[in-house]
């Protein structure tokens, strides 16, 4: 039995998920940039390329403007034998700067990445050292620019985290994944055709975050990894989307770690060296913004599982706009079709379901009989 609230949320997830057009563009640009890096004569030694981030986790969403072909993707360029963060970072930058295809789209150097900016979309290229030079919990060592001429490594575990996150999804609403192929040293990102309940919960939370910070400084917006970690830890295997969303939201705050001084931390559950609140001390406005978002999402989503139809519609419209009215129209059409089929039952809350737990509803005909 599919609850009305879950039907509405699932339809909203379809509207905010990446389109097939965007997925195709992701693969094309990812493969092109990966091949450019792995085949460059400017790089000494071996370099592999792997995907990371929201696209690879199956939690990527469309931008607020609803464009079908906008996307974001992160890829890591993994050096195997150059234990020098400055060399690794600057060399990848030079490869991109010398590319006729990407030089004009390349933004100024970020602390940990190079960004290729398309209209409405972007690719982050993260130069890293293979984690074998660190410890068993570390996948990669990210280059971090401390000052103009000073770089350092930061331990990171995006691949082990992905394994953890997918396992936390418990194969509920099993994802259908095309078999990955390898283009030389470039590992192709996975193509999710369906999404687990946990992935959908994260998508809904991220879209709420984007809407809330639509007209604010992008730097204070809570980062996706924080939302993904907290949701992954809070998820308890619920097999109904509206129930999962409500219960995860109620538990988000309890997943934050605090040290003896009462300072909040949100660690990679696979690698405690990776703290995604590491910039909050330097930028306290980001901590303030996160808890502001947490307060808002608790207020708006905690009761989504049992909210009356009108109340739920009004609440969801604050985040998802006109899409909510479209979904409720489709819900009405669905109910009519089910009722006319004669194989529909009227549940206690008045929702038409293909179930025999309630009173069977008499099909309507043209004559009203």
N, C-alpha and C positions, 0 to 999 in steps of 0.2 A: 504493500500500500504506500503510495507516494502522497505525503502530506501536502496541503496547499502551500504552506510556507516554504517547503523544500522545493516544490515545483517552481515557485517564483524565484528563489535564489539560484536554482540551476539555470533557469533561463537568463538571469542577469549575468551569470558566469559566462554563458555563451556569448553574450554581447560584449563582455570586457576582455575575453581571451584573444590572443593574437589570431588574426585571420590567416587563411592559407597563403594569401599573397605575401603577408609579412613573413611567414615562416619560410617561404621560398626565397625571399630577399635575404633573410638571415643566413641561410645556407650558402647562398651565392657569395655574399660579402665575407663571410667567415672563411670559406674555402680560399677565396682570392687573397685575403690578407695572410692567412696561414701559409699559403704557398709562397707568397712574397718573402715572408720571414725565413722559412726553412730553406729556401733556395738562394738566399742572398749571399753574395761574395764578400760582403762587409763583415760577416760574422765568422769568427774563428771557432772551429769545433762544432759539435752537434747541438741542434736546437729542436725541440719538439713543441707542438702547439696542441693545447687542450681547451675545451670550453669550460666556463664556470659561470656562476651567477644565476639569475632568475630564469633565464631561458633554459638552462641546463637542468634546473630543479623542477621545471614544469609549472612555475608560478608567475611567468611573465604576463603582463596585461597591456592592453591598448592605452594610448595616451587619452587624456580627457577630451580631446577634440574628436575622438571617435574615428580617426583616420584608419583605414584598413591596411595601409602599407607602412605604418610607422613601427619601429621596433628598437630595442636596445639589446646588445649582447656583449658579454665579456669573454675575452680569450686570454690565456696565459702563454707566454713564450718562455719555455723552460730550457735554460742553459744547463749543460751537464758538467762542464769542466772549467768555468770561469768564476772563481771565488772572489769577485770584485763587484760590489753593487753599483758603483759609478760606471764602470765599463759596461755592465749589462744594461743599465737604464739608458745610457747615452747612445749605445750602439743600436738599440731598437729604435730610438728616436731618429737616428741618422738614416736607418733603412727607410723609415716612413717619409722623412724629409726629402730623400732623393727619388722617391717614387712620383712619376708624373701623374699617376692616378690619384694619389692621396695627399700630396704635399700641400695643395691649396685647401684641403679639408681638415688638416691637422691643427688642433688647438694648442695653445701654449702648454708646456709640460706641467702635469699635475704631480703631486708628491709621490704617488704610487703607480701612475699609469700615463699612457699617451692616449688621447681621445681623437678619433676620426669622426667628424661631425657632418652628417647628412641633413637635409631639410626634414626636421621632425624625427630624426633617428640618429643614433650614434653607436660606435663600437669602441669599447675600452680595451686597449692592448696593455696587459700587465707583464712587465719583464720580471722574471724570477730565476732563482737558482733551484736546482733539484733538491728536494728535502732529504735526500740520502746523506747530505752533509750535516744534517742536524740530528734529530732524534726520531724514533719510530712513530710518534704521533704527528709528525710534521710532513705534509705533502710537498710543500714548496716554501721557499724563503723569498718573500716579496722585497723588492728594492724600495726603500723609503727615502725621499729626499729631505734631509734635516735642514740644510741651508744651501747656499749657492754652490759650494764645493764639497759638501759633506753628505754622504749617503750611508745608509745602514740596511741591514736585513731585518725583516719581521717574519716570524714563523706564521704559517697559515696552513689550514687543512681543508680546502674546499672539496676535494674529492672524497675524503673519508666522511665529511659532513653530508655530502649528497647521499652516500650509502646509508647513513644514519637517518636522514630525512625520509628517504623512500621506505626504509624499514618502519619508521614511525607511522607511515600511511597505512601500514598493515594490509596492503593489497585490497582495501575496501573501496569499491568502485575501481576495480583493477585498471591500471593504465595499460593501454595498448601501445607498445613501443616498436617501431620499425627497427630491424637489426642495424646496428651501426656499422659503418664501413670506415676504412682507414685510407686516407689519401697520402701515401708516403708517411711522413712524420706528422701529419695533420689529422687529429681525431675528430670525426664529424660529430656535431651535437645531436642529441636524441630528439626524435620527432614525436611528441606526445599527441595522440589522436583523441584520447580521453583523459580525464583527470580524476585522481582519487579525491575523496572528500577532504582530506587534509590539504591537498593542493588548492582546491576550490576555496576553502576557508581562508588560506593565505591570500589568494587573489582578491577576495572580497575585502579583507582587511587593508590590503595595499591600495585598493581603489578608494576606500574611505579616506586613507591617509592622503592620497593625492588630491582628492577633492577638498579636504580640510585645509591643505597648504597651497591651494591653487594660486592664490594671489600673495603669497609670502615668499621670503627669501628661501630659495631651494636648499641652501646650506643647513638650515635648521630642521628641515623635514626629517623625521625619523627614518633611518636607513632600512632597506628591505631585509637585510640579514637579521637585524634585531627582531623584526616582526616574525620572520620565518622561524628563528630559534625559539622564541617564546611560544608561538603557536604549536610548533612541533613537540615541545615539552609538555604543553597543556593538553594536547589531543590524547584521548583515551580510547580510541577505536570506535567511536560512535558511528553507526551505519546509516544515519539520517542527517542530511546536510544542515537543516535548521537547528536540530538538536546539537549537532557538533559545533556550529557557529556560536550559539548561545553559551554552551558550557565551556568552550575554549576561551571566549571573551571573559567569562567570570573567573577563569584561572590564570589569565595572562600575568597579572600583578604578582601572583604567588611564585612565578618562575624566575623572578629577579633575585640575584644573589647580592647580599650585603656583607661588607667586611666589618671588622671590629669597630671601625669609626663611623659606621652607618652609611658608607659610600656605596652606591649601587653599581653592580657589574653584571654584564650579560656576556658570558663566555661561550665560545664554540664548545658544544658539549663533547666534542672529540679531542679538543686541544685547549687546555686552560691557559696556555700562553697567548691565546688569541682572544682579546677582550674588545668587544665592539662598542664599548663605552669609553675607549681609551682617549677619545678627543673631548670628552665632556668636561674634564678639568680645565682644559685650555679654552673651551667654548661652552660655558655653563648655560648659554641660551639654548643649546641643543638638548640638554637634559630637561630644561623647563618645557621645551616644545614636545618632547616625548611624553612626559607625564600629562601634559595638556591633551595630547592625542589619546592617551590611555583613558583619561576621564571621559572624553567624548565618546569613544567607541564603546565603553562600558554602558554609558547612558543610552546609546542608540541601538545596540545589538544584544544586550543581555537578555531582553525579553522577546527576542525575535521568534523564538520557538512556539510561543503560545499567545502572541499578540493578536487581537482582533483584526480582521481584514483591513478596515479603514485606518486604524492606528498604524498598522504595519506599512500600509501603502504610503501614508504621510511621512513616516520615518525614513523609509527607503528612498523616497523622492528627494530628500535633502541631499543624498549622496549620488543617486543614480539618475536623477532628473526624469525626462520624458520616457526613458526606457521602462520605467515602472508601469506607467499607464499602458504601454504596448504589451508588456507581459501579462497584465491583468486582463487585457482584451483577449489575448491568446488563451488565457485560463478559462475565460467564459466560453470561448469557442470549443475548447476541449471538453468542458462539462456538457455542453449541448450535444456534441457528437457521442459522448459516452452514454448520455441519457437516451438518445434516440436509438442507440444500438440495442437497448434493452438488457445489456449486460453490466449495468451499473447499479450500485447500491448507495443509498443515502445514509451517510454516517451521522452520528449524534450531533456533530457540530455543523451539519448542513452541507458538508462538502461531498461532492460526488466522487466515489471511489470504485475501482474494480475490485471489490472485496465483498465478502458475505457476512461481515460483522454487524451490519446494520439493517435497516428496513429497505427493501427493494423499491426503487423509484419507478413509477409508471412512465413509459416512454411517451413523449409528446408527439402528436401528429399534426398535420396541416389543419385538421378540423378541431383540434383541441380536445380530442377524445382521450 
